[in-house]
Amino acid sequence: MVKFWLKIIVIGFLFSSCGENEIVFPGDGEYQPIPLPLEIPPLFADKILDPVIPFDNPQTVEGVALGRKLFYDPILSGDGSQSCSNCHSPENAFTDSNRFSEGIDGIVGTRNSMPIFNLAWNYDENFFWGGRSFALEGQALEPVKNPIEMHNTWVSAMASLQSSSEYPTLFNQAFGTSTIDSILVTKAIAQFERTLISGSSRFDQHLLGTLTLTPQELNGFDIFMDETKGDCFHCHGNANNPLWTDNIFHNNGLDAVITDVGLGAVTGNPADNGKFKSPSLRNLQFTAPYMHDGRFATLEEVINHYSEGLQNSPTIDPLMKAIARGGVHITDSEKAALKAFLLSLSDTEFINNPDFQNPD
């Protein structure tokens, strides 16, 4: 609650310090970027608070355009061959269809890329499966220098951008300075990522009264919400949470012996071993494979895990209430209905939105 009111105070200061629609950046340029408010889906506006935009990184037309260009440009990688979009492609709801993404040196990691959407509501969250980065701007710093990802240095990446024929001008238009640094790069990427809002699934339309789900899909939602059956809502929310995740880290019973400690590697607390961030259930039609290590190729495998595949371990989440019997044990018809509901959360309008595609 204290954090919430602190954010409100900061926002109030922002708006009291600047005139309406006025954004002023210090620097060597005179151009003032144009404000670009996020397009909040009606369902989101009715059910959750608006995103908190950092006072030092307001959304602008120029900033979003720059971030979009940087997201798709391989210039940030060590050999100029890989962009953010290689592991976060729009057709896969900004994740990777491969189980493990491959870096520029051909090295394959041990985790599946997390999808990137609705991150505007994660202003002060820990990002990645294990929570290794804080805040959206901070999240964008890591992949560039990671040796199994883009394997560059920020010094080299900034030099490449600075020596280009167009980027100094674009940064001047977006931030009022043609001197490029890693902070401005990540601010621009974060601005673009905040625009990646998915809020037009069939279930969203059902809640808005513009579409009626099938009886099987509605039955699947009931199973999802039933503590004696699917029991999914504790970690993934309900019809009043359009994000479809609690954004909290859980040990969901994948392994009896934990080898990837997840959040525990960040906190150093053994009680966090085996905990990973709950992903959103939106766009599951496009985001296979599933889990932090992509071990499940299909939704059927995911549902079977919770039905009869739970593994006990010292840090198992208390929400895994059926752990003693290995899962919730739902029938084949209930599994089919649950899958039908989960697929109704997929948003084809989102993955085809021209504003989110490669601008080149």
C-alpha positions as CSV (number, residue, x, y, z in Angstrom):
1,M,0.0,0.0,0.0
2,V,2.9,2.4,0.8
3,K,4.4,1.6,-2.6
4,F,1.1,2.3,-4.3
5,W,0.7,5.8,-2.7
6,L,4.4,6.6,-3.4
7,K,3.7,5.9,-7.1
8,I,0.7,8.2,-7.0
9,I,2.7,11.0,-5.5
10,V,5.4,10.6,-8.2
11,I,2.8,10.7,-10.9
12,G,1.2,13.8,-9.3
13,F,4.6,15.5,-9.2
14,L,5.1,14.7,-12.9
15,F,1.9,16.3,-14.0
16,S,2.2,19.3,-11.6
17,S,5.7,20.0,-12.9
18,C,4.9,20.1,-16.6
19,G,2.2,21.7,-18.6
20,E,-0.4,19.6,-20.3
21,N,1.1,17.5,-23.1
22,E,4.5,19.0,-22.4
23,I,7.6,16.8,-22.2
24,V,10.9,18.5,-21.7
25,F,14.3,16.6,-21.8
26,P,17.6,18.2,-21.0
27,G,20.1,17.8,-23.8
28,D,21.6,19.3,-26.9
29,G,18.5,19.3,-29.0
30,E,15.4,21.6,-29.2
31,Y,12.9,19.0,-30.5
32,Q,10.1,18.2,-28.0
33,P,8.8,14.6,-28.4
34,I,5.0,14.1,-28.8
35,P,3.2,12.4,-26.0
36,L,1.8,9.0,-26.8
37,P,-0.6,7.6,-24.2
38,L,-1.0,3.8,-24.1
39,E,-4.1,2.4,-25.6
40,I,-5.7,0.6,-22.6
41,P,-8.4,-2.0,-23.6
42,P,-11.8,-1.2,-22.1
43,L,-11.8,-4.4,-20.1
44,F,-8.5,-3.5,-18.4
45,A,-9.7,0.0,-17.6
46,D,-12.7,-1.5,-15.8
47,K,-10.8,-4.1,-13.8
48,I,-7.3,-3.0,-12.9
49,L,-5.4,0.2,-12.3
50,D,-3.8,1.9,-15.2
51,P,-0.1,1.3,-15.7
52,V,2.4,3.4,-13.8
53,I,4.8,5.0,-16.4
54,P,8.2,6.1,-14.9
55,F,8.3,9.8,-14.6
56,D,11.7,9.8,-16.3
57,N,10.6,7.8,-19.3
58,P,7.2,9.0,-20.5
59,Q,5.7,7.4,-23.6
60,T,6.3,9.4,-26.7
61,V,5.8,8.9,-30.4
62,E,9.5,9.3,-31.1
63,G,10.5,7.1,-28.1
64,V,8.2,4.2,-29.1
65,A,9.3,4.4,-32.7
66,L,13.0,4.3,-31.7
67,G,12.4,1.4,-29.3
68,R,10.6,-0.5,-32.0
69,K,13.5,0.0,-34.4
70,L,16.0,-1.1,-31.8
71,F,13.9,-4.1,-30.9
72,Y,14.2,-5.4,-34.5
73,D,17.7,-4.2,-35.3
74,P,20.6,-6.8,-34.9
75,I,23.0,-3.9,-34.3
76,L,22.9,-4.5,-30.6
77,S,24.4,-8.0,-30.9
78,G,28.1,-8.7,-30.8
79,D,28.3,-9.8,-34.5
80,G,25.3,-7.8,-35.8
81,S,23.3,-11.0,-36.5
82,Q,20.7,-11.1,-33.8
83,S,18.0,-8.7,-32.5
84,C,15.6,-8.9,-29.6
85,S,12.9,-10.2,-32.0
86,N,14.9,-13.3,-32.8
87,C,13.9,-14.7,-29.4
88,H,10.7,-12.7,-29.1
89,S,8.8,-12.8,-32.4
90,P,5.3,-11.3,-32.9
91,E,3.9,-14.5,-34.4
92,N,4.7,-16.3,-31.2
93,A,3.3,-13.5,-29.0
94,F,6.8,-12.3,-28.6
95,T,8.4,-15.5,-27.4
96,D,10.4,-18.2,-29.2
97,S,8.9,-21.4,-30.7
98,N,12.2,-23.2,-29.9
99,R,12.5,-24.8,-26.5
100,F,15.7,-23.0,-25.8
101,S,16.8,-19.9,-27.7
102,E,20.2,-19.9,-29.4
103,G,22.7,-17.1,-29.0
104,I,24.9,-15.5,-31.6
105,D,27.7,-18.0,-30.9
106,G,25.4,-21.0,-31.4
107,I,25.2,-21.6,-27.6
108,V,21.8,-22.8,-26.4
109,G,20.5,-21.7,-23.0
110,T,18.5,-23.7,-20.5
111,R,15.3,-21.7,-20.4
112,N,12.5,-20.9,-22.7
113,S,12.1,-17.2,-23.7
114,M,9.3,-15.6,-21.8
115,P,6.6,-13.9,-23.9
116,I,6.5,-10.1,-23.9
117,F,3.1,-8.5,-23.6
118,N,1.1,-6.5,-21.0
119,L,4.4,-5.6,-19.3
120,A,3.2,-2.1,-18.8
121,W,1.5,-3.3,-15.7
122,N,4.8,-4.7,-14.4
123,Y,6.5,-1.4,-13.7
124,D,8.3,-2.5,-10.5
125,E,8.3,-6.3,-10.9
126,N,11.3,-8.7,-11.2
127,F,11.6,-10.0,-14.7
128,F,12.7,-13.2,-16.3
129,W,11.7,-16.7,-15.1
130,G,14.0,-16.4,-12.1
131,G,13.6,-12.7,-11.4
132,R,17.1,-11.7,-12.2
133,S,16.3,-8.2,-13.4
134,F,14.2,-5.4,-11.8
135,A,11.8,-3.1,-13.7
136,L,11.2,-3.0,-17.4
137,E,14.0,-0.7,-18.2
138,G,16.5,-2.8,-16.3
139,Q,15.2,-6.0,-18.0
140,A,16.4,-4.7,-21.4
141,L,20.0,-4.4,-20.2
142,E,20.8,-8.0,-19.6
143,P,20.3,-9.8,-23.0
144,V,22.8,-7.5,-24.8
145,K,25.7,-8.5,-22.6
146,N,24.7,-12.1,-21.8
147,P,27.4,-14.4,-23.3
148,I,24.8,-17.0,-24.3
149,E,22.5,-14.4,-25.9
150,M,23.6,-11.3,-27.9
151,H,27.1,-11.5,-26.4
152,N,28.1,-7.9,-26.8
153,T,29.3,-5.2,-24.5
154,W,27.3,-2.0,-24.0
155,V,30.4,0.0,-24.9
156,S,30.6,-1.7,-28.3
157,A,26.8,-1.5,-28.8
158,M,26.7,2.2,-28.1
159,A,29.7,2.8,-30.4
160,S,27.8,1.0,-33.2
161,L,24.7,3.1,-32.6
162,Q,26.7,6.3,-32.3
163,S,28.5,5.8,-35.6
164,S,25.3,5.0,-37.5
165,S,23.9,7.5,-40.0
166,E,20.4,7.6,-38.4
167,Y,20.5,6.7,-34.7
168,P,22.0,9.9,-33.3
169,T,19.2,11.9,-34.9
170,L,16.5,9.5,-33.7
171,F,17.8,9.7,-30.1
172,N,17.9,13.4,-30.3
173,Q,14.3,13.5,-31.4
174,A,13.2,11.0,-28.7
175,F,15.4,12.2,-25.7
176,G,16.8,15.6,-26.6
177,T,20.4,14.4,-27.0
178,S,22.3,12.7,-29.8
179,T,24.8,11.2,-27.3
180,I,23.7,7.6,-27.0
181,D,24.1,5.5,-23.8
182,S,22.7,2.2,-22.6
183,I,20.2,3.9,-20.3
184,L,18.5,5.7,-23.2
185,V,18.6,2.5,-25.4
186,T,16.8,0.5,-22.7
187,K,14.3,3.4,-22.1
188,A,13.4,3.4,-25.8
189,I,13.0,-0.4,-25.9
190,A,10.9,-0.3,-22.7
191,Q,8.6,2.4,-24.3
192,F,8.0,0.1,-27.2
193,E,7.4,-3.0,-25.0
194,R,4.8,-1.1,-23.0
195,T,2.7,-0.7,-26.1
196,L,2.6,-4.5,-26.6
197,I,-0.9,-4.8,-25.0
198,S,-3.0,-7.9,-25.6
199,G,-6.6,-7.5,-24.7
200,S,-8.8,-8.8,-27.5
201,S,-9.1,-12.5,-27.0
202,R,-12.4,-14.4,-27.4
203,F,-12.7,-14.5,-23.7
204,D,-12.3,-10.7,-23.5
205,Q,-15.0,-10.3,-26.0
206,H,-17.2,-12.7,-24.1
207,L,-16.8,-10.6,-20.9
208,L,-17.6,-7.4,-23.0
209,G,-20.8,-9.1,-24.3
210,T,-19.8,-9.0,-27.9
211,L,-19.3,-12.8,-28.2
212,T,-20.6,-15.9,-26.5
213,L,-18.2,-18.7,-25.7
214,T,-19.0,-22.3,-26.5
215,P,-20.5,-24.6,-23.8
216,Q,-17.2,-26.5,-23.7
217,E,-15.2,-23.3,-23.2
218,L,-17.5,-22.1,-20.4
219,N,-17.3,-25.5,-18.8
220,G,-13.5,-25.2,-19.0
221,F,-13.6,-21.8,-17.2
222,D,-15.7,-23.4,-14.4
223,I,-13.1,-26.2,-14.1
224,F,-10.3,-23.6,-14.1
225,M,-12.1,-21.8,-11.1
226,D,-13.0,-25.0,-9.2
227,E,-10.6,-25.7,-6.3
228,T,-11.5,-29.4,-6.4
229,K,-10.8,-29.7,-10.2
230,G,-8.5,-27.4,-12.2
231,D,-7.7,-25.1,-9.2
232,C,-5.8,-22.8,-11.5
233,F,-6.9,-19.4,-10.4
234,H,-4.7,-18.9,-7.4
235,C,-1.6,-18.3,-9.5
236,H,-3.3,-17.2,-12.8
237,G,-6.2,-15.0,-11.7
238,N,-9.8,-15.0,-12.8
239,A,-12.2,-13.0,-15.0
240,N,-11.4,-9.9,-12.9
241,N,-7.7,-10.1,-13.6
242,P,-7.1,-9.5,-17.4
243,L,-3.4,-10.1,-17.0
244,W,-4.1,-13.8,-16.2
245,T,-1.1,-14.1,-13.8
246,D,-0.3,-13.1,-10.3
247,N,3.3,-12.2,-11.3
248,I,4.6,-14.1,-8.3
249,F,7.2,-16.9,-8.1
250,H,6.0,-20.4,-7.4
251,N,7.4,-24.0,-7.2
252,N,4.6,-25.7,-9.2
253,G,5.8,-29.3,-8.7
254,L,7.8,-29.9,-11.8
255,D,10.7,-31.8,-10.2
256,A,11.3,-33.8,-7.0
257,V,15.0,-33.0,-7.3
258,I,15.6,-29.4,-8.1
259,T,18.6,-28.7,-10.4
260,D,17.6,-25.2,-11.7
261,V,17.0,-23.2,-8.5
262,G,15.2,-20.3,-10.2
263,L,14.5,-17.5,-7.8
264,G,16.8,-19.0,-5.3
265,A,19.8,-18.1,-7.4
266,V,18.8,-14.4,-7.2
267,T,17.8,-14.2,-3.5
268,G,20.2,-16.7,-2.1
269,N,17.4,-18.1,0.0
270,P,17.1,-21.9,-0.2
271,A,13.3,-21.5,0.5
272,D,13.1,-19.9,-3.0
273,N,14.7,-22.9,-4.8
274,G,12.6,-24.2,-7.7
275,K,10.4,-21.1,-7.8
276,F,9.7,-19.5,-11.2
277,K,7.5,-16.6,-12.2
278,S,3.9,-17.5,-13.2
279,P,3.5,-16.7,-16.9
280,S,0.4,-15.1,-18.3
281,L,-2.1,-17.6,-19.7
282,R,-2.9,-15.3,-22.5
283,N,-1.9,-16.4,-26.1
284,L,-1.1,-20.0,-25.2
285,Q,-2.1,-20.9,-28.8
286,F,1.1,-19.2,-29.9
287,T,3.6,-19.6,-27.1
288,A,4.5,-23.3,-27.0
289,P,6.6,-24.9,-25.6
290,Y,5.6,-24.3,-22.0
291,M,7.3,-23.9,-18.6
292,H,10.5,-22.2,-17.8
293,D,12.5,-24.9,-19.5
294,G,10.0,-25.6,-22.3
295,R,9.7,-29.2,-21.2
296,F,6.0,-29.4,-22.3
297,A,5.4,-29.2,-26.1
298,T,1.6,-29.1,-25.9
299,L,-1.1,-27.8,-23.6
300,E,-2.2,-31.4,-23.1
301,E,1.1,-32.1,-21.4
302,V,0.7,-29.0,-19.2
303,I,-2.8,-30.1,-18.1
304,N,-1.6,-33.7,-17.5
305,H,1.2,-32.3,-15.3
306,Y,-1.3,-30.6,-13.0
307,S,-3.8,-33.5,-13.2
308,E,-1.5,-36.4,-12.3
309,G,2.2,-35.4,-12.7
310,L,3.0,-33.1,-9.6
311,Q,6.3,-33.9,-8.0
312,N,6.9,-33.1,-4.3
313,S,9.9,-31.2,-3.1
314,P,10.9,-29.2,0.0
315,T,9.9,-25.9,-1.5
316,I,6.6,-27.0,-3.1
317,D,4.1,-24.2,-3.1
318,P,1.3,-24.5,-0.6
319,L,-1.1,-23.7,-3.5
320,M,-0.3,-27.2,-4.9
321,K,-2.9,-28.6,-2.6
322,A,-3.2,-31.9,-4.4
323,I,0.5,-32.7,-4.2
324,A,-0.1,-35.7,-1.9
325,R,-2.0,-37.5,-4.6
326,G,0.1,-36.2,-7.5
327,G,-2.4,-33.8,-8.9
328,V,-6.1,-32.9,-9.2
329,H,-7.0,-35.9,-11.3
330,I,-9.6,-34.5,-13.7
331,T,-11.2,-36.6,-16.4
332,D,-10.4,-36.6,-20.1
333,S,-13.5,-34.5,-21.0
334,E,-12.6,-32.0,-18.3
335,K,-9.1,-31.8,-19.6
336,A,-10.5,-31.1,-23.1
337,A,-12.8,-28.4,-21.7
338,L,-10.0,-26.8,-19.8
339,K,-7.9,-26.7,-22.9
340,A,-10.7,-25.1,-24.9
341,F,-11.1,-22.3,-22.3
342,L,-7.3,-21.7,-22.1
343,L,-7.2,-21.3,-25.9
344,S,-10.0,-18.8,-25.7
345,L,-7.5,-16.4,-24.0
346,S,-5.5,-16.2,-27.3
347,D,-5.5,-12.9,-29.2
348,T,-5.0,-13.1,-32.9
349,E,-5.4,-9.3,-33.2
350,F,-2.4,-8.8,-31.0
351,I,0.0,-11.0,-32.9
352,N,-1.0,-9.4,-36.2
353,N,-1.1,-5.8,-35.0
354,P,0.9,-3.8,-37.7
355,D,2.2,-1.4,-35.0
356,F,4.1,-4.2,-33.4
357,Q,5.8,-5.7,-36.5
358,N,9.3,-5.0,-37.9
359,P,9.2,-1.4,-39.2
360,D,11.8,-2.1,-41.9
